[in-house]
Amino acid sequence: MAEELRQFTREELRKHNGKDLPTIYVAHEGKVYDVTQSGMWNTGEHMGVHSPGADLTAEIGGAPHGPEMLERVPVVGRLVPEEDPEDVRVPPALLRLFEKVPMLRRHPHPMTVHFPMAFNLVFPLFNILYVLTRHEPLETTAFHLLILCVPAMVVAMVTGPLSWWLNYGASMTRIIRVKFSVSVLLLILVVVALVWRIQDPDVLVVMGASGWVYLILSITFAPLVGALGWLGAKMTFPH
């Protein structure tokens, strides 16, 4: 006769996080898995996104793999069904919409984020080329790219939290906190640069102290965009 599996409440599951208790358990669709020996959980988190001692049923939909990866680890129990006020519940009407249009669930942010990243990387490049060559169309192109940055960033910053909510259960991890902070900082700097350029169209033409500050400001966009891209890649491809 098969041994009856242990029943876990959510509170009990949370204790198996490698700290309160040495074991690391996670749940998916009612089953509790022991991932203590998995190298993917040896830092206490999986991919810097998924927390130990948690129910990953909602989050695994945003992972680059399916729940079949959990078949490699032992099942140690079952999760007792109960309402958890910390869970993020998606309204049924939205779920039905996402089922009819799968693209709305997983693809909006990956599609839209490339545009602000490209604009913010190329904008300082054209400014640098203008300063080196004094070829006016280069600076004009940089200005047009800066204009495009604002709506492109707004779209990406709306679809980003949507994907985070739907695919990761709105789990507030360290990577998510940093991504939010850097995104807001970058948007503020983009708006400052745009207002500055509109008010002073010759800021790079007459290359005084303000021109150098404006140029350095634009160059800071590149490492910020690089940091956002790296963090996004780390969420999906931790190794």
TINU-570020 format. One record per residue (C-alpha): residue number from 0; residue in three letters; x, y, z. Coordinates in nm, 4 decimals, padded with zeros to 6 digits, always signed. Each point is the difference from the previous one (the first is absolute). Layout:
TINU-570020
{NUM,'ALA',{X,Y,Z}}
...
***
This chain:
TINU-570020
{0,'MET',{+00.0000,+00.0000,+00.0000}}
{1,'ALA',{+00.1405,+00.3340,-00.1050}}
{2,'GLU',{+00.1045,+00.2298,+00.2821}}
{3,'GLU',{-00.2377,+00.2909,+00.0452}}
{4,'LEU',{+00.1604,+00.3335,-00.0805}}
{5,'ARG',{+00.0375,+00.2615,+00.2717}}
{6,'GLN',{-00.2384,+00.2949,-00.0107}}
{7,'PHE',{+00.1600,+00.3483,+00.0054}}
{8,'THR',{-00.1679,+00.3284,+00.0778}}
{9,'ARG',{+00.1437,+00.3065,-00.1707}}
{10,'GLU',{+00.1445,+00.1124,+00.3322}}
{11,'GLU',{+00.1779,-00.3331,+00.0421}}
{12,'LEU',{+00.1235,+00.0101,-00.3586}}
{13,'ARG',{+00.1535,+00.3454,+00.0499}}
{14,'LYS',{+00.2172,-00.1335,+00.2840}}
{15,'HIS',{+00.1765,-00.2373,-00.2415}}
{16,'ASN',{+00.2066,+00.2825,-00.1493}}
{17,'GLY',{+00.3529,-00.1184,+00.0845}}
{18,'LYS',{+00.0174,+00.2446,+00.2916}}
{19,'ASP',{-00.2809,-00.0670,+00.2473}}
{20,'LEU',{+00.0414,-00.3673,-00.0913}}
{21,'PRO',{+00.2968,-00.1476,-00.1910}}
{22,'THR',{-00.2237,-00.1513,-00.2689}}
{23,'ILE',{-00.1246,+00.1938,-00.3043}}
{24,'TYR',{-00.3522,-00.0847,-00.1145}}
{25,'VAL',{-00.2159,+00.1542,-00.2706}}
{26,'ALA',{-00.3529,-00.0788,-00.1108}}
{27,'HIS',{-00.1659,-00.0256,-00.3386}}
{28,'GLU',{-00.3640,-00.0851,-00.0677}}
{29,'GLY',{-00.0487,-00.1457,+00.3460}}
{30,'LYS',{+00.3169,-00.2124,+00.0140}}
{31,'VAL',{+00.2953,+00.0862,+00.2263}}
{32,'TYR',{+00.3470,-00.0685,-00.1432}}
{33,'ASP',{+00.3353,-00.0316,+00.1766}}
{34,'VAL',{+00.2566,+00.2059,-00.1967}}
{35,'THR',{+00.2630,+00.0033,+00.2749}}
{36,'GLN',{+00.2526,-00.1949,-00.2068}}
{37,'SER',{-00.0621,+00.1935,-00.3210}}
{38,'GLY',{+00.2909,+00.2206,-00.1087}}
{39,'MET',{-00.2522,+00.2485,-00.1371}}
{40,'TRP',{-00.1113,+00.0789,+00.3558}}
{41,'ASN',{+00.3384,+00.0013,+00.1748}}
{42,'THR',{-00.0052,+00.3795,+00.0468}}
{43,'GLY',{-00.3387,-00.0104,+00.1716}}
{44,'GLU',{-00.1849,+00.1356,-00.3040}}
{45,'HIS',{-00.0548,-00.1344,-00.3484}}
{46,'MET',{+00.1089,+00.2389,-00.2771}}
{47,'GLY',{-00.0088,+00.2854,+00.2519}}
{48,'VAL',{-00.3776,+00.0025,-00.0419}}
{49,'HIS',{-00.1644,-00.3070,+00.1537}}
{50,'SER',{+00.0069,-00.0195,+00.3785}}
{51,'PRO',{+00.0444,-00.3175,+00.2055}}
{52,'GLY',{-00.2927,-00.1194,+00.2059}}
{53,'ALA',{-00.2466,+00.1425,-00.2517}}
{54,'ASP',{-00.2813,-00.1207,-00.2218}}
{55,'LEU',{+00.1319,+00.0434,-00.3548}}
{56,'THR',{-00.3228,-00.0901,-00.1781}}
{57,'ALA',{-00.0577,+00.3552,-00.1247}}
{58,'GLU',{+00.3664,+00.0846,-00.0559}}
{59,'ILE',{+00.1092,-00.2957,-00.2086}}
{60,'GLY',{-00.2028,+00.1249,-00.2959}}
{61,'GLY',{+00.2629,+00.2699,-00.0525}}
{62,'ALA',{+00.2975,-00.2338,+00.0238}}
{63,'PRO',{+00.1988,-00.1107,-00.3083}}
{64,'HIS',{-00.0916,-00.3593,+00.0856}}
{65,'GLY',{-00.3147,-00.1801,+00.1070}}
{66,'PRO',{-00.0898,-00.1908,+00.3170}}
{67,'GLU',{+00.1631,-00.3127,-00.1450}}
{68,'MET',{+00.3259,+00.1159,+00.1619}}
{69,'LEU',{-00.1548,-00.0781,+00.3393}}
{70,'GLU',{-00.0304,-00.3662,-00.0984}}
{71,'ARG',{+00.3742,-00.0290,+00.0686}}
{72,'VAL',{-00.0426,+00.0613,+00.3741}}
{73,'PRO',{-00.1913,-00.1955,+00.2677}}
{74,'VAL',{-00.3625,+00.0699,+00.0893}}
{75,'VAL',{-00.0199,+00.0232,+00.3789}}
{76,'GLY',{-00.3565,+00.1072,+00.0592}}
{77,'ARG',{-00.3091,+00.1844,-00.1048}}
{78,'LEU',{-00.0965,+00.3621,+00.0560}}
{79,'VAL',{-00.3190,+00.0482,+00.1972}}
{80,'PRO',{-00.2400,+00.2162,-00.2057}}
{81,'GLU',{-00.0616,+00.3276,+00.1744}}
{82,'GLU',{-00.0332,+00.3656,-00.0776}}
{83,'ASP',{+00.3208,+00.1973,+00.0392}}
{84,'PRO',{-00.0420,+00.3793,+00.0221}}
{85,'GLU',{+00.3517,+00.0434,-00.1363}}
{86,'ASP',{-00.0881,-00.1754,-00.3251}}
{87,'VAL',{-00.0551,+00.2170,-00.3026}}
{88,'ARG',{-00.3241,-00.1064,-00.1615}}
{89,'VAL',{-00.0599,+00.0759,-00.3659}}
{90,'PRO',{-00.3655,+00.0906,-00.0719}}
{91,'PRO',{-00.1771,-00.2847,-00.1833}}
{92,'ALA',{-00.1020,+00.2330,-00.2839}}
{93,'LEU',{+00.3669,+00.0814,-00.0648}}
{94,'LEU',{+00.0958,-00.3662,+00.0111}}
{95,'ARG',{-00.2622,-00.0803,-00.2635}}
{96,'LEU',{+00.1335,+00.2800,-00.2174}}
{97,'PHE',{+00.3577,-00.1251,+00.0338}}
{98,'GLU',{-00.1107,-00.3526,-00.0871}}
{99,'LYS',{-00.1553,+00.1284,-00.3234}}
{100,'VAL',{+00.2968,+00.2233,-00.0854}}
{101,'PRO',{+00.3137,-00.1722,+00.1413}}
{102,'MET',{+00.2237,+00.2810,-00.1296}}
{103,'LEU',{-00.1525,+00.2333,+00.2579}}
{104,'ARG',{+00.1281,-00.2212,+00.2803}}
{105,'ARG',{+00.3664,-00.0512,-00.0772}}
{106,'HIS',{+00.1155,+00.2082,-00.2931}}
{107,'PRO',{-00.0901,+00.3734,+00.0387}}
{108,'HIS',{+00.2985,+00.0944,+00.2152}}
{109,'PRO',{+00.2642,-00.2016,-00.1916}}
{110,'MET',{-00.1303,+00.1604,-00.3206}}
{111,'THR',{-00.0228,+00.3584,+00.1218}}
{112,'VAL',{+00.3114,+00.0227,+00.2170}}
{113,'HIS',{+00.2372,-00.0200,-00.2977}}
{114,'PHE',{-00.1074,+00.3402,-00.1332}}
{115,'PRO',{+00.0924,+00.2195,+00.3013}}
{116,'MET',{+00.3176,-00.2031,+00.0499}}
{117,'ALA',{+00.1083,+00.0649,-00.3588}}
{118,'PHE',{-00.0960,+00.3685,+00.0054}}
{119,'ASN',{+00.1807,+00.0599,+00.3300}}
{120,'LEU',{+00.3152,-00.1708,-00.1250}}
{121,'VAL',{+00.0150,+00.1714,-00.3383}}
{122,'PHE',{-00.0923,+00.3494,+00.1258}}
{123,'PRO',{+00.3346,+00.0606,+00.1792}}
{124,'LEU',{+00.1877,-00.1573,-00.2920}}
{125,'PHE',{-00.1387,+00.2574,-00.2441}}
{126,'ASN',{+00.0800,+00.2795,+00.2468}}
{127,'ILE',{+00.3612,-00.1193,+00.0229}}
{128,'LEU',{+00.0272,-00.0247,-00.3789}}
{129,'TYR',{-00.1352,+00.3524,-00.0336}}
{130,'VAL',{+00.2514,+00.1388,+00.2498}}
{131,'LEU',{+00.2809,-00.1728,-00.1922}}
{132,'THR',{-00.1135,+00.0917,-00.3514}}
{133,'ARG',{-00.2226,+00.3068,+00.0501}}
{134,'HIS',{-00.2287,-00.1500,-00.2658}}
{135,'GLU',{-00.3365,+00.1570,+00.0869}}
{136,'PRO',{-00.2311,-00.2854,-00.1162}}
{137,'LEU',{+00.1596,-00.2243,+00.2625}}
{138,'GLU',{-00.1129,+00.2258,+00.2834}}
{139,'THR',{-00.3459,+00.0342,-00.1558}}
{140,'THR',{-00.0297,-00.3777,-00.0165}}
{141,'ALA',{+00.1026,-00.0257,+00.3646}}
{142,'PHE',{-00.2747,+00.2475,+00.0915}}
{143,'HIS',{-00.2608,-00.2019,-00.1902}}
{144,'LEU',{+00.1143,-00.3176,+00.1766}}
{145,'LEU',{-00.0317,+00.1774,+00.3334}}
{146,'ILE',{-00.3593,+00.0950,-00.0831}}
{147,'LEU',{-00.0806,-00.3625,-00.0822}}
{148,'CYS',{+00.1557,-00.1179,+00.3263}}
{149,'VAL',{-00.2792,+00.1423,+00.2163}}
{150,'PRO',{-00.3074,-00.1783,-00.1445}}
{151,'ALA',{+00.2035,-00.3168,-00.0584}}
{152,'MET',{+00.1092,-00.0059,+00.3650}}
{153,'VAL',{-00.3521,+00.0647,+00.1258}}
{154,'VAL',{-00.1328,-00.2970,-00.1989}}
{155,'ALA',{+00.2819,-00.2249,+00.1244}}
{156,'MET',{-00.0516,+00.1115,+00.3590}}
{157,'VAL',{-00.3710,-00.0840,-00.0204}}
{158,'THR',{+00.0429,-00.3406,-00.1619}}
{159,'GLY',{+00.2872,-00.0909,+00.2352}}
{160,'PRO',{-00.2051,-00.0006,+00.3231}}
{161,'LEU',{-00.2836,-00.1706,-00.1885}}
{162,'SER',{+00.2278,-00.2896,-00.0964}}
{163,'TRP',{+00.1452,-00.0051,+00.3521}}
{164,'TRP',{-00.3501,-00.0210,+00.1468}}
{165,'LEU',{-00.1272,-00.2675,-00.2368}}
{166,'ASN',{+00.3076,-00.2194,-00.0400}}
{167,'TYR',{+00.1778,+00.0397,+00.3338}}
{168,'GLY',{-00.2930,+00.0556,+00.2360}}
{169,'ALA',{+00.1273,+00.3538,+00.0780}}
{170,'SER',{+00.2706,-00.1481,+00.2209}}
{171,'MET',{+00.2119,+00.2951,+00.1202}}
{172,'THR',{+00.3549,-00.1307,-00.0308}}
{173,'ARG',{+00.3279,+00.1900,+00.0154}}
{174,'ILE',{+00.0345,-00.0034,-00.3799}}
{175,'ILE',{-00.3517,+00.1385,-00.0451}}
{176,'ARG',{+00.0644,+00.2794,+00.2515}}
{177,'VAL',{+00.3222,+00.0993,-00.1767}}
{178,'LYS',{-00.1662,-00.0140,-00.3441}}
{179,'PHE',{-00.2824,+00.2257,+00.1170}}
{180,'SER',{+00.2425,+00.2502,+00.1547}}
{181,'VAL',{+00.2324,+00.0137,-00.3007}}
{182,'SER',{-00.2938,+00.0296,-00.2422}}
{183,'VAL',{-00.1463,+00.2970,+00.1877}}
{184,'LEU',{+00.3435,+00.1654,+00.0231}}
{185,'LEU',{+00.0584,-00.0457,-00.3725}}
{186,'LEU',{-00.3411,+00.1433,-00.0897}}
{187,'ILE',{+00.0667,+00.3064,+00.2175}}
{188,'LEU',{+00.3377,+00.0562,-00.1688}}
{189,'VAL',{-00.1546,-00.0405,-00.3460}}
{190,'VAL',{-00.2688,+00.2592,+00.0785}}
{191,'VAL',{+00.2612,+00.2379,+00.1426}}
{192,'ALA',{+00.2146,-00.0356,-00.3127}}
{193,'LEU',{-00.2994,+00.0510,-00.2296}}
{194,'VAL',{-00.1190,+00.3150,+00.1801}}
{195,'TRP',{+00.3567,+00.1307,+00.0050}}
{196,'ARG',{+00.0477,-00.0586,-00.3731}}
{197,'ILE',{-00.3353,+00.1649,-00.0840}}
{198,'GLN',{+00.0798,+00.3062,+00.2083}}
{199,'ASP',{+00.3577,+00.0243,-00.1280}}
{200,'PRO',{+00.0227,-00.1357,-00.3580}}
{201,'ASP',{+00.3621,+00.1144,-00.0262}}
{202,'VAL',{+00.1190,-00.1722,+00.3166}}
{203,'LEU',{+00.2489,-00.2107,-00.2005}}
{204,'VAL',{+00.0583,+00.2578,-00.2727}}
{205,'VAL',{+00.1601,+00.2435,+00.2402}}
{206,'MET',{+00.2073,-00.2547,+00.1861}}
{207,'GLY',{+00.0337,+00.1719,+00.3359}}
{208,'ALA',{-00.0243,-00.1464,+00.3492}}
{209,'SER',{-00.3720,-00.0674,-00.0389}}
{210,'GLY',{+00.0660,-00.1833,-00.3269}}
{211,'TRP',{+00.2454,-00.2367,+00.1687}}
{212,'VAL',{-00.2440,-00.0641,+00.2865}}
{213,'TYR',{-00.2752,-00.0751,-00.2540}}
{214,'LEU',{+00.2304,-00.2358,-00.1887}}
{215,'ILE',{+00.1035,-00.1831,+00.3185}}
{216,'LEU',{-00.3672,-00.0226,+00.1018}}
{217,'SER',{-00.0837,-00.1680,-00.3298}}
{218,'ILE',{+00.2919,-00.2420,+00.0347}}
{219,'THR',{-00.1345,-00.1188,+00.3390}}
{220,'PHE',{-00.2993,-00.1452,-00.1851}}
{221,'ALA',{+00.2162,-00.2814,-00.1412}}
{222,'PRO',{+00.1125,-00.1616,+00.3296}}
{223,'LEU',{-00.3490,+00.0362,+00.1461}}
{224,'VAL',{-00.1539,-00.1753,-00.3003}}
{225,'GLY',{+00.2746,-00.2615,+00.0194}}
{226,'ALA',{-00.0814,-00.0620,+00.3666}}
{227,'LEU',{-00.3699,-00.0438,-00.0780}}
{228,'GLY',{+00.0782,-00.2418,-00.2817}}
{229,'TRP',{+00.2371,-00.2001,+00.2170}}
{230,'LEU',{-00.2536,-00.0251,+00.2824}}
{231,'GLY',{-00.2696,-00.1108,-00.2416}}
{232,'ALA',{+00.2294,-00.2640,-00.1449}}
{233,'LYS',{+00.0949,-00.1183,+00.3494}}
{234,'MET',{-00.3678,-00.0583,+00.0786}}
{235,'THR',{-00.0360,-00.2242,-00.3045}}
{236,'PHE',{+00.3470,-00.1479,-00.0403}}
{237,'PRO',{+00.1699,-00.0012,+00.3439}}
{238,'HIS',{+00.3100,-00.1862,-00.1257}}
***
